[in-house]
């Protein structure tokens, strides 16, 4: 019975750590933004801490993946179980503080794929701490299985979990990544378990580093945000038919003129037409949160302060949008290629606009230094960081639909711009 309990805990903890690490490694820049939210809320918005955000985020992702693989193959169990417990205690404290004090809306544990509220994340962390404590308690008893039938369980069950998650997300990479490493270890363990374990952990380290590197220097392999290629910004700014509205409760305060007492009523019985009562106050509270549009903060404002969002989103012609959340921190690489692309667009009649949250002086300096023949408009910085994980980055809009998206390291030539994937 004890072996089954330990095995269950290892499979659940290992699988969730691998998935959590991979989903954030797919977008380490987005995870660094979430960490930045926490630092700011805790009064730790130091420049040096913010500057190492992407590196810190990547290290956390890599550590989660490697530890998840290690606990599944029973590699250095005592050390791995201690590290798992340390990570879980740290994040549980973080999510508890966030839930109690309302620091952030979503915890970022599973990126944009599974946005959890702080309380949901806290409950998840409590469950995982219990499972990790079981692993710690029996760490001395956990050894690599030499019996073939027992070892297969640590390939089959994590693979099934990853298959279910990958199918739900329509993204098979977590499945292939996990299954490949576990099968590699399983086959090698019958020759030399110790050597196979070391090599498998090393491969998980190399693989997770590559995922973070690729995502930081290009774009996430899978985009879970509402601005992904093929998504309509216009449609996502409105609630679909049948959406559940917010439910509110009204409490009406009326003063009884005869007794002088202030009485409380609800929507069904408040005495609005009774001359014996005088209205005092109405208190409205949210009873149940309804559905919310996926995009609520997208707007484009010109230099005169006019909102031109609808003009841009309703244009049926292609529009190349250059996005720089902060022009002072914009990457200088590929500036010449970007300038040439903009010039080609202007020559071929393709509209080009820029979106930034920087002040006009900073924007002008940026456009002049990089020879960008285009006009910039104002948009919220957080929104711009959400749209594309690159500063600057590019998207191609047509009739409010995102038809293309590029990292600054992958600036296309004009001939590639209007070609749909």
Rosetta blueprint (number, residue, H / E / L):
1 X L
2 X H
3 X H
4 X H
5 X H
6 X H
7 X H
8 X H
9 X H
10 X H
11 X H
12 X H
13 X H
14 X H
15 X H
16 X H
17 X H
18 X H
19 X H
20 X H
21 X H
22 X H
23 X H
24 X H
25 X H
26 X L
27 X L
28 X H
29 X H
30 X H
31 X H
32 X H
33 X H
34 X H
35 X H
36 X H
37 X H
38 X H
39 X H
40 X H
41 X H
42 X L
43 X L
44 X L
45 X L
46 X L
47 X H
48 X H
49 X H
50 X H
51 X H
52 X L
53 X H
54 X H
55 X H
56 X H
57 X H
58 X H
59 X H
60 X H
61 X H
62 X H
63 X H
64 X H
65 X H
66 X H
67 X H
68 X H
69 X H
70 X H
71 X H
72 X H
73 X L
74 X L
75 X L
76 X L
77 X H
78 X H
79 X H
80 X H
81 X H
82 X H
83 X H
84 X H
85 X H
86 X H
87 X H
88 X H
89 X H
90 X H
91 X H
92 X H
93 X H
94 X H
95 X H
96 X H
97 X H
98 X H
99 X H
100 X H
101 X H
102 X L
103 X L
104 X L
105 X L
106 X L
107 X L
108 X L
109 X L
110 X L
111 X L
112 X L
113 X L
114 X L
115 X L
116 X L
117 X L
118 X H
119 X H
120 X H
121 X H
122 X H
123 X H
124 X H
125 X H
126 X H
127 X H
128 X H
129 X H
130 X H
131 X H
132 X H
133 X H
134 X H
135 X H
136 X H
137 X H
138 X L
139 X H
140 X H
141 X H
142 X L
143 X L
144 X L
145 X L
146 X L
147 X L
148 X H
149 X H
150 X H
151 X H
152 X H
153 X H
154 X H
155 X H
156 X H
157 X H
158 X H
159 X H
160 X H
161 X H
162 X H
163 X H
164 X H
165 X H
166 X H
167 X H
168 X H
169 X H
170 X L
171 X L
172 X L
173 X H
174 X H
175 X H
176 X H
177 X H
178 X H
179 X H
180 X H
181 X H
182 X H
183 X H
184 X H
185 X H
186 X H
187 X H
188 X H
189 X H
190 X H
191 X H
192 X H
193 X H
194 X H
195 X H
196 X H
197 X H
198 X H
199 X H
200 X H
201 X H
202 X H
203 X H
204 X H
205 X H
206 X H
207 X H
208 X H
209 X H
210 X H
211 X H
212 X H
213 X H
214 X H
215 X H
216 X H
217 X H
218 X L
219 X L
220 X L
221 X L
222 X L
223 X L
224 X L
225 X L
226 X L
227 X L
228 X L
229 X L
230 X L
231 X L
232 X E
233 X H
234 X H
235 X H
236 X H
237 X L
238 X L
239 X L
240 X L
241 X L
242 X L
243 X L
244 X L
245 X L
246 X L
247 X E
248 X E
249 X E
250 X E
251 X E
252 X E
253 X E
254 X E
255 X E
256 X E
257 X L
258 X L
259 X L
260 X L
261 X L
262 X E
263 X E
264 X E
265 X E
266 X L
267 X L
268 X L
269 X L
270 X L
271 X L
272 X L
273 X L
274 X L
275 X L
276 X L
277 X E
278 X E
279 X E
280 X E
281 X E
282 X E
283 X E
284 X E
285 X E
286 X E
287 X E
288 X E
289 X L
290 X L
291 X L
292 X L
293 X L
294 X L
295 X L
296 X L
297 X L
298 X L
299 X L
300 X L
301 X E
302 X L
303 X L
304 X L
305 X L
306 X L
307 X E
308 X L
309 X H
310 X H
311 X H
312 X H
313 X H
314 X L
315 X L
316 X L
317 X L
318 X L
319 X E
320 X E
321 X E
322 X E
323 X E
324 X E
325 X L
326 X L
327 X H
328 X H
329 X H
330 X L
331 X L
332 X L
333 X L
334 X L
335 X H
336 X H
337 X H
338 X H
339 X H
340 X H
341 X H
342 X H
343 X H
344 X H
345 X H
346 X H
347 X H
348 X H
349 X L
350 X L
351 X E
352 X E
353 X E
354 X E
355 X E
356 X E
357 X L
358 X L
359 X L
360 X H
361 X H
362 X H
363 X H
364 X H
365 X H
366 X H
367 X H
368 X H
369 X H
370 X L
371 X L
372 X L
373 X L
374 X L
375 X E
376 X E
377 X E
378 X E
379 X L
380 X L
381 X H
382 X H
383 X H
384 X H
385 X H
386 X H
387 X H
388 X L
389 X L
390 X L
391 X L
392 X L
393 X E
394 X E
395 X E
396 X E
397 X E
398 X E
399 X L
400 X L
401 X E
402 X E
403 X E
404 X E
405 X E
406 X E
407 X E
408 X H
409 X H
410 X H
411 X L
412 X L
413 X L
414 X H
415 X H
416 X H
417 X H
418 X L
419 X L
420 X L
421 X L
